[in-house]
């Protein structure tokens, strides 16, 4: 009986230790996991060309089923080499970025959006800004596109959410980054809205 009880205590202690170890290393492991999500998305959509690589790490972090027919998609962006954009391959802070909504999602499908600098406190995107239109602040991409009007600061992660009323797959879509004069703007691909799965 004592041996069985001891084994149970050891098992519980191991689980607790693993849990806290995972919590402690979450920032390191989550970055790897987040990159894998984006890589998987791009691998699943072959034949998509990229005009230029993004100097920022832009990735789809998660898709949450809200249980009411809506789904919240969260992207994260990090500048891995912050600086003045002139020296040693550094990149200026992101000013903002844009994402194409794909073939099956329109502005009418977006229920809400928000941005955050810490992933805890979220600033809602005004209803009038939950639209697809030309971003005249950059000249790298002139077609209508959705704008996330929040940039990055140093190597801190910035957070972005859109809640839509459709359950769609993920696919590679066109995106645009905009920064300062030295880093400029560019077109790249990232993971975004696909289409409803066909049965």
N, C-alpha and C positions, 0 to 999 in steps of 0.2 A: 504494500500500500504506500509506504514511504517512498519507494523507488518510483512508482507511478506518479505520485504527487510531485517529486523532484523533477521528473522528466517534463511534466506539465509546466512547472515554473520555468524551466530552462527554455521550453518552446515559446512561452509567452514573452520571456525576456528577449529572446532572439527576434521575435516579431516586432516588439517595441523598439529594439535597437535598430533593426532594418528600417522601420518606419521613420525614426528620427534621422537616421543616416540619409535616407532618401530625401527627407525634408531639407536637410542641411545642404545637400548637393543639388537641390532642385534647379538652381540657376544655371548650373553647368550642364546637367542632363537635359533640361528643357530646351536649351539652345540646340543641342544635337537632335532632339526629337522634332523640334520645329523645322530644322533644315531638312530632315528626312521626309516630313509631310510635303514640303514644297518640292523636293526632288522627286518623290513618288508621283506627285501631280504632274510634273513635267514629263516624267518617263512614260506615264500613261497616255499622254497626248503627243504622239510622235508627229514629226513633220512641221512643227511650229517653229518658225524662224525668229530670231531675235535681232533687232536693229542694232542694239548696243547692250552690253551688260550693265546692270545697275551697280554702281559703286556702293550701294547700301544693301544690307541684308533685309529683304522684304519677303515675308512669308505668311502664309495662312496658318494660324495657330490652332484654331478649333472651330467646329460647327456645333452649335447647341440646339437640340430639339426642345422648344419651349412648351410643348404639350398642348398647344392651342392652334396648331396648324401653321405656326410661324417658326422660323429658324434664324438664329443669330450667328453670323459669321464674324470671326475676329482675326484681324491681321496684326502683325507686329513688324516694326521697322527699327533697325539699329545701324548706326554708323560704326563700322568696325575699325576705321582708321581716321578718327576726327583730326582736323587741323585746318590750315588755311587753303588747302587745295592746290598749293604750289610745290611744297617741299615733301620729299620722301614718300610720295604716293598717298598723301593725306587727302581727305575729302571734307569739304565744307559742310556745315550743318544743313540738313534737308530743310527746305522752305515748306514744301508740301508735295503731295504726290496724287496721281490720278489713276483710276482703274476703269477699264472697259467692263460694262455689265454683262457682256456676252450676248448670245443670240436669243436667249429665252427669258431674260429678266429686263424689265423696263423700270423707269422711275415710278410708275404706278404700283409696282410690286414691292417697293421699299416702304416699310411701315415706320421705321425710325433708324437713327444712326447716332453715333457718339464717338468722341475721341478722348484720350486720356494720356497724361504724362507719367502716370504711376501704376495704371492698371487697377486702381482702387476707386478714385474719384473720376467720374465720367462727365464730360460736358456734352449735352445733347446738340446734335446738328439741327439747325433751324429747318423747319418744314420747307421753306422756300429754297433751301440749298440741297435738298434731297432730290436733285434733278441731274440729268445728263445735258451738258451744254459745252460749247467751246471754251477752253481755258486760254484766255488771251494773255495771261501772264507769262506764258512760255510759247516758243515757236517751234518746238520739236515735233509737236503733234497737233494738228489743227481740226481734226474731227471732233464731234461732241463726245464727251467723256465725263465720268464722275470724278469730282475733286474732293479729296480729304485735306481740309485746310489746317493741317497741323504738321509741324516739322519735327526735327530731332535736336537735342542738345547734347553735345559731346558724344559719349558712347552709350548714353541712356536709351533704353527702349521706349518707343512711342507706340500707343495702342489705338486701334481703329475697329469700330463695329458697324455692321449694317444688319438690320433685321428685315427679313423678307417673308412674304406669305406663301411661298412655294417651297417644296422639297425638291431640290435639284442636286445633281452631281457636281463635282468640282472638275475644272479643266484649266488648261493654260490660256490666259487671256493677255491682252495688251495692257501695259501700264507705262506710266511716265513719271520720272522723278524731276524735280525742280529744286535747284539750290542757288548758291551765289554765283558771282561772275566767273570765278575760277573753275568751279566744278560744272556749272551750267545745268543743262537739262539733257535728258536722253530717254529713249524708248527701250523697254525691255519686256520680258514675259514673266508673269507670276501666276499663282494659283487663284482662280476666281470662279464665278458662277458658271456652271454648265447647264444642262437641260434636265427635265424630269426623266427618270429612268423609264424605259419602255419595257412592258411585261412580255 
